[in-house]
Amino acid sequence: MIIELLAAGGENEIKNQFGFWEAMNQGGVIAWSIFAVLVIMSIGSFYILITKLLEQQKIFNQYKDVRSGFWRANSLREGANKLEKNSAWRQLVDDALKAEDEHGKMTDQLEAHDWMHGSLARSESAINAKLAGGLPFLASVGATAPFVGLLGTVIGIYRALINIGLAGSASIDKVAGPVGEALIMTAIGLLVAVPAVLAYNWLSARNKRLAGMLSGFSTDLLANLNSGGSVKPAVAPAKAPAAKAPAKPAPAAKPKA
């Protein structure tokens, strides 16, 4: 008799076990589909965060070369050769030089100035658009991931209530377990959404800094072109190489006895 009671108690304990995998298995295809969507959202968010962060940092590092070496050149064409190819700063310089070449075709000086200014503004917009690529995905994940998780919770609660109705029992142990399982999906949705929102705000702030730097560089290029190369931004003097210590004189040879 005691053995039968222990066996029955063990079966009840097994049946009352709850957890993530138990909830997913009971939820079936719908629960697994929602979980897969959230995983894809999370992977995509971190991928965009890492790639955009590396892209931004590369532009920041290239700006140091622009400030130190580009404006020391005798001309913009010479300075462009010092910049990395396929970089944002090189693109602005190339577009500025192209606009200057087409500047002479304009008969009206005002239109010529507007043409050069518009060409640089168009180049800036193209660079900023490229930097902003992927950020709408982060914003969408941050806005929709909690609702996707909530959908999984609603479906889980619906499944739990159906099972309770079929069992004909509404005791606390029959209600709390399934409902607690269903809330797991909401928690996962929040875990996906919060990093996406933080990444979006951080990358957007860095893009604003880059946009300001690009705008300033574009203004300097326009002023340099219109002044015939006489207007240049202030550049810190180049660091002089460290002077080598004078060599110590060789000891005088002792006279032989």
C-alpha positions in Angstrom: 0.0 0.0 0.0 2.8 2.4 0.9 4.6 1.6 -2.3 1.5 2.3 -4.3 1.0 5.7 -2.6 4.7 6.6 -3.2 4.3 5.6 -6.9 1.2 7.7 -7.2 2.9 10.6 -5.5 5.8 10.3 -7.9 3.5 10.3 -10.9 1.8 13.4 -9.7 5.1 15.1 -9.1 6.2 14.3 -12.6 2.9 15.6 -14.1 3.2 18.8 -12.1 6.7 19.7 -13.4 6.7 22.9 -15.3 9.4 24.7 -17.2 10.3 26.3 -20.5 10.7 23.1 -22.6 7.5 21.7 -21.1 5.6 24.8 -22.1 7.1 24.8 -25.6 6.4 21.2 -26.2 2.8 21.6 -25.0 2.4 24.8 -27.1 3.2 22.9 -30.2 4.0 24.5 -33.6 2.6 27.9 -32.7 4.8 28.2 -29.6 7.9 27.1 -31.4 7.2 29.4 -34.3 6.9 32.4 -32.0 10.1 31.4 -30.2 11.9 31.1 -33.6 10.7 34.6 -34.6 12.1 36.0 -31.3 15.4 34.2 -31.8 15.7 35.6 -35.3 14.9 39.1 -34.0 17.6 38.8 -31.3 20.3 37.5 -33.7 19.5 40.2 -36.3 19.7 42.9 -33.6 23.1 41.9 -32.3 24.4 41.4 -35.9 23.4 45.0 -36.8 24.8 46.3 -33.5 28.2 44.7 -34.1 28.5 45.5 -37.8 27.3 49.1 -37.5 29.6 49.7 -34.5 32.6 48.5 -36.4 31.6 50.7 -39.4 31.2 53.8 -37.3 34.4 53.2 -35.4 36.3 52.9 -38.7 35.0 56.3 -39.9 36.0 57.8 -36.5 39.5 56.4 -36.9 39.8 57.7 -40.5 38.8 61.2 -39.3 42.0 61.3 -37.4 44.0 60.9 -40.6 41.8 63.6 -42.2 42.6 66.1 -39.5 46.3 65.2 -39.4 47.3 64.6 -43.0 44.7 65.6 -45.5 44.8 69.3 -45.0 48.6 69.4 -45.0 48.6 68.5 -48.7 49.2 71.2 -51.3 45.9 70.4 -53.1 42.7 68.4 -52.6 43.7 65.9 -55.2 47.0 65.3 -53.5 45.2 65.0 -50.1 42.7 62.6 -51.6 45.5 60.2 -52.4 46.3 60.0 -48.7 42.8 58.9 -47.8 41.6 55.3 -47.8 39.6 54.3 -50.8 35.9 53.5 -50.4 35.8 55.6 -47.3 33.2 58.3 -46.4 35.8 61.1 -46.4 37.3 60.0 -49.7 33.8 59.9 -51.2 33.2 63.5 -50.1 36.5 64.7 -51.6 35.9 62.9 -54.9 32.4 64.3 -55.2 33.8 67.8 -54.4 36.4 67.5 -57.1 33.9 66.2 -59.6 31.6 69.2 -58.8 34.6 71.5 -59.3 35.3 70.0 -62.7 31.7 70.6 -63.7 31.7 74.0 -62.1 33.1 75.7 -65.2 30.2 74.5 -67.3 27.8 76.8 -65.3 27.3 80.2 -66.8 25.8 81.7 -63.7 28.1 82.0 -60.7 25.3 81.7 -58.2 24.0 78.5 -59.9 27.6 77.2 -59.9 27.9 77.7 -56.2 24.5 76.1 -55.5 25.6 73.2 -57.7 28.7 72.5 -55.7 26.9 73.0 -52.4 24.1 70.6 -53.6 26.6 68.0 -54.8 28.3 67.9 -51.4 24.9 67.8 -49.6 23.8 64.9 -51.8 27.0 63.1 -51.0 26.5 63.6 -47.3 22.9 62.3 -47.5 24.1 59.2 -49.3 26.7 58.5 -46.5 24.2 59.2 -43.7 21.7 56.9 -45.4 24.2 54.1 -45.5 25.1 54.6 -41.8 21.5 54.5 -40.9 21.0 51.2 -42.7 19.7 48.5 -40.3 18.5 50.9 -37.6 14.9 50.6 -38.7 15.1 46.9 -38.0 16.3 47.6 -34.5 13.5 50.1 -34.0 11.0 47.5 -35.3 12.3 44.8 -33.0 12.2 47.1 -30.0 8.6 48.0 -30.8 7.2 44.6 -31.8 9.2 42.0 -29.8 7.2 42.5 -26.6 3.9 42.0 -28.5 5.2 38.9 -30.2 6.1 37.5 -26.7 2.7 38.6 -25.5 1.1 36.7 -28.3 2.9 33.6 -27.1 1.6 34.3 -23.6 -2.0 34.7 -24.7 -1.8 31.4 -26.6 -0.2 29.7 -23.6 -2.9 31.0 -21.3 -5.6 29.9 -23.8 -4.1 26.4 -23.9 -3.9 26.3 -20.1 -7.6 27.3 -19.7 -8.7 24.7 -22.2 -6.9 22.0 -20.4 -8.3 23.1 -17.1 -11.8 23.1 -18.5 -11.3 19.6 -19.9 -10.0 18.4 -16.6 -12.9 20.0 -14.7 -10.6 21.3 -12.0 -9.7 24.9 -11.2 -7.5 24.5 -8.2 -4.5 26.8 -7.7 -2.0 24.2 -8.7 -3.8 23.6 -12.0 -4.0 27.3 -12.8 -0.7 28.8 -11.5 1.6 26.4 -13.3 0.3 26.8 -16.9 -0.1 30.5 -16.5 3.4 30.9 -15.2 4.7 28.9 -18.1 2.8 31.2 -20.5 4.5 34.3 -19.0 7.9 32.9 -20.1 7.2 34.1 -23.7 6.5 37.7 -22.5 9.8 37.6 -20.6 11.7 36.5 -23.8 10.0 39.2 -25.8 11.3 41.8 -23.3 14.8 40.3 -23.3 14.8 40.7 -27.1 13.3 44.2 -27.2 15.4 46.0 -24.5 18.9 45.4 -26.2 17.4 46.4 -29.5 16.1 49.7 -28.2 19.4 50.4 -26.4 21.4 49.6 -29.5 19.1 51.8 -31.7 19.5 54.8 -29.4 23.3 54.4 -29.0 23.9 53.9 -32.7 21.6 56.8 -33.6 23.6 59.1 -31.2 26.9 58.1 -32.8 25.4 58.7 -36.3 24.5 62.2 -35.3 28.1 62.8 -34.2 29.3 61.5 -37.6 26.8 63.6 -39.4 28.1 66.7 -37.7 31.7 65.8 -38.6 30.8 65.1 -42.2 28.9 68.4 -42.4 31.9 70.3 -41.1 34.3 68.6 -43.4 32.0 69.3 -46.4 31.9 73.0 -45.4 35.7 73.1 -45.3 35.9 71.5 -48.7 33.5 74.0 -50.2 35.4 76.9 -48.6 38.7 75.5 -49.9 37.4 75.1 -53.4 35.8 78.6 -53.6 38.9 80.2 -52.3 41.3 78.5 -54.6 42.9 76.5 -51.8 43.7 79.4 -49.6 41.1 78.6 -46.9 41.9 75.6 -44.8 40.9 74.6 -41.3 43.4 74.9 -38.5 45.6 71.8 -38.2 47.7 70.9 -35.3 51.4 71.0 -36.0 52.9 67.7 -36.8 54.8 66.0 -34.0 58.5 66.3 -34.5 60.4 63.1 -34.3 62.1 62.5 -31.0 65.7 63.6 -31.0 68.2 60.8 -30.6 70.5 61.0 -27.7 74.1 61.8 -28.8 76.4 58.9 -29.0 78.8 58.5 -26.1 82.4 59.0 -27.2 84.5 55.9 -27.3 86.9 55.6 -24.4 90.4 56.7 -25.2 92.8 53.8 -25.8 95.3 53.4 -23.0 99.0 53.9 -24.0 100.9 50.7 -24.1 103.8 50.3 -21.7 
